[in-house]
């Protein structure tokens, strides 16, 4: 059996560093990122049986702890490949090993972040797909305004010096101005910091016409806190918009809306790379490709719970409507 080490930014009990071994065989897949669900599904479609031909060790921690966690996990059991689910996870893995092959399901700027020489010829021990979250961030604010026409101010959460988010801010400000929305970037350093700064945001506008919203930028720390963000914001009638759509879902918690390539889709696309690597093809020879499958998702149930009505034009235009 071949072993894959999946690495992601974690939250809550996983923020300090956790490694769960053999998650498929031991049936511990329920808390994993949709990326991993997509990876498993994609590999099985290619003929590999999860828990029999391959299994996954699942390592999560806050960004500052990822490198030490990856080093420890590899020291305890060397994987045949690594599945790095964000830029922070990828950089942590690449700083620990130069020979274990790495696949990623969503990196916006491989060359700019120094994880590949070029997309056509990575030249290093990592390859995968680009879900273009940084590049599509301006569209998120435009669609946020379409979903909540009363918006006047949007706070965008991101951690300092995180390339995909900070590169998006300049274009986001342009899109916000065109949409007649004031955009304020909010830098956060930890899950605790996210909670503190989110709690300081106050809603404005009459009932049913919220003027303040929260936009999650393409940032792995903030995305990992999606449950806390949606719970805290929606409790105070603040709508939320995400650069992915996996968390616009039936039941609670759920984001109000989102736009992007679902993590599940990214994981399935990355499975083709993982399959080749497990068969011995080096990552440096596999071109990094863009991942298709963008969707716009909205939740009528969340909208109702925070006292707003999504325009009929949006309900008709969205790719997926929940509730």
N, C-alpha and C positions, 0 to 999 in steps of 0.2 A: 504494500500500500504506500502511496505517495502522500506526503504531508505538506499542506499549505499553511503558512502563517499569515492570517488576516490582521491588519493593523489599522486602528481607527482612533480618533479622538473620542474619549468617553466623558460621561457626566455622572453626577450623583455618586453612588458607591463605586463606580468604575473610574472616577476621575483620578484617584491616587495611583491606579495601576492594577490591572487584573488580566490574567491569562486563563482562559477556559480551554482545556484540552479536548480534542476529538468531539467537537460539538455535534457532528452529524450522527456518529455512532451512539453518543450519549443523549441524543435528542434535546440539545440545548440551543436550538436555532431560533427560538422565538424572540430573543432580544437583540438579534444581530441586525445590522444595517440591511436595508433592501438590496444594497450592492451585493452582499454575500448571497442572499436568496437568488439573485439573478445569476451570480457566478455558478452556483450549484446547478440551477436549472439549465444554464447554457452548457456546462460540462456534461450533464446527463444527456442532453440532446445530441451531443457529439459522441455518445457511446460509453462514457465513464460512469460508473455507479458510485454515488456518494456513500461513504461508510464502508465501502468495499475496495474500490480502486483508488480513492482519495479520501482524505479527511482534512478537517480544518481546525487549527488552533486559533482562538480569537483573542487578540490582545488589544486592550483599550486603556487610555490614560489621557490626562490633560496634556496639551502640546509640550510643556516644559519637561514632562516625565517620559515622553515617548521613546527617546533615544535609549535611555537606561532600561526601559521595559523591553524593547526589541533586543537589545544586547543580552539581557537575562534570558529571554525566551529562546533565543538561538543557542545560547550556551547550554540550556537544559535539554533541548532537542532541536537539532539542525533541520530546518525545513528543506523540502525540495524546491520550493518557490515561495515568494512573498506576494501578498495581495495588499497593496497600500492604497487606502481609500480617500486620501486627500493630499494636498501639497505638503502639509506638516508631516503626515505619516510617511510619505515617500522620501522626504529629505532625511527623516530620522533613520529609515531603513538603509538608505544609500550611504549615510555616514557611518553605519555599523559594518556593512558588508559591501565588497566590490565584486564578489563572485557569485553569490546567490542571486538568481534571476528574479526580477520584480515586475509585476504587472499592476497597472493602475486603471480604474474605471472612470476617472474624471479629473483631468488636469487642464487648466485653462491655458497656461503659458509655459510649456516645457522648456523652451529655449531661454526665455527671460528669467526663469527661476533656476536655471543651471542644471536641470535634470536630464537634458538631452542636448547634443550638439546641434542637431536639426530634427525636424519632425520626419523628414524623409529617411534620414540615417541617424538614429539616436546615438549610436557609438558608445553607449554605456550599458550598465546592467539593468536598465529599466525601459519599459515601453508600455503602450496601452492606448486608451482612447481619450479624446477631448470632448467634454460635454459643453464647452464654451460658456460656462456660467459667468465669467468675467465679461465676456463680450456681449452677452444678452442682458446684463444688469440694467442698462438704460430702458429696455423694453419692459422690464418688471415695473418700474415706476410709472410708465405710461399706462400699463394694464391695471395697476393698482388704482390710479386715478379714474380709469374707466369703470372699475368695479365699485369704487366709493367716490362718486362725483363731488361730494361735499368736502373732500380732503383739501386742506390748505397747508399743512405742515407734516413732513415725514422725517422720522429719525431712522438713520441707517446704522445698525450695529456691526462692528468689526473689531478685530484685534489689531494692535499697532504693527506696522511694518509687514503685514501679511499681503504679499504681492497681488494675488487675484482680487482682493477687496480694494486695496489702495489704488490700483490701476483703474478700477471701475469708477471711482468717485468723481473724477474729472468729467467723464461722459455722463454720469448720473446727474450731476449738477446742471448740465446743459439740457437734458431731458426734463428735469424737474422744472426748470425755468420755462420751457416750452409748454409744459402742462399746467403752468401757473401754480406750482407747489414749491414751498420753501423746503429745501433739503438740508438736514444737519447730520453730519457724520459723528457717531458716538464711538469712541475707542474704549474697548473693554479688555481686561487682562485675564479674567478667570470667570468661572460660573457665578461666584459670589459677586463679582463686580457687575456682571450682567444683571443679576437680580436687583442690586442696589440702584443702578442707573435706570433700569426699567421702572422701578417703583417711583422714581422722581418725575416721570413723565405724567402730565395731567391732560385729561381730555378737555376739549373745548367744543363749542357749538351746541345747538339745541338737541333735544332727544331725537334720535333717528337721523341726525345730520352730523356725524362726527367729523371734526376738522383735523384731528391728529391721528397719525398712523405709524406703525412700526414696520420697516422694511428690513429683512435680514439680507445682508450682503453675502456674496460667495466666500464664506469664511467658515472653516471647519469647527472652530471653537464655538461660534454662535449657533451654527446648525446643530451641533450636538446638544444644545440646550433647548431644542424646539418645544419640548413638553412644557418646561417652565415658562418659556416666553409666551406661548399661546395661553396657558392658564392664567398667568399674571395679567397680561394685556387684556384679554377678553373679559376678565372679571371686572375691569374698569372701563369697559366699552371701547377699547382701543383696537381697531382692526389690524390684522397682521397679513403680510405678504412675503412669500418665500421664493427663492430662486430654484426650487425643486417642487414637485407636485405630489410626492409620496405621502406627505403629511396633510394633504387635503383629503380627508377620508370620513367615512361614516363613523359616528360615535365621537366621544371626547377622550383625549384632546384632539383638536384638528385646527390647522391654520384656516383663516378665512379664504385665502386664495394663493395661487402660486403659478409660476411660469418657468418652464425649463424641461430638460431631459430627466425623466424619473430615474432615481438611483437604480431601480430594478432593471431598467433598460440599459443603463451603463454597465451594470454587472454582467448582463447577458452578452453585451458586445465584447466585453473584456475576456469572456470565457474562451473565445476563439484564440486569443493570444496565450492564455494560460494553457490551453490544450497543446499548442505547439511547443511551448517552453517545457512542459512536462514530458514531451516527446524528444527533447534535446535541442531544439532550435534556440540559439542565443538571442537575448532581447535586443542586442545592438543591431541585429539584422532585420528587425521587424518594424516597419514604418509606423509612426504614430498617426492615427486617423481621427477625423472628426466623427462624432457620434450623432446620428439623427434621432428623431423621435420627440421633438419638442411638443409640449402640450400646455394649454392654459386650463387650469382647474379652479373651480369656485365651490364654496359650500353655502347653500341656502340655509342650512340648519344653523351654522355659526352666525350667519348674518342675522337671522331671526333672534338668536340668543343675545346678541349685542344691540338689537333694536334698529337694524338698518334693512333696507330692501335693495337687493341687487337689481339693477335695471334689466328690463326684459331683453334689451339688445345684447347685454352681456351674457345672459342665460342662453340665448340662442347662438351666440358666437363662440362660447367656451367649448373646448374639446371634451371636458368632463364636468358634470354638475352633480354635486352630492347633496342629498336631502331635498 
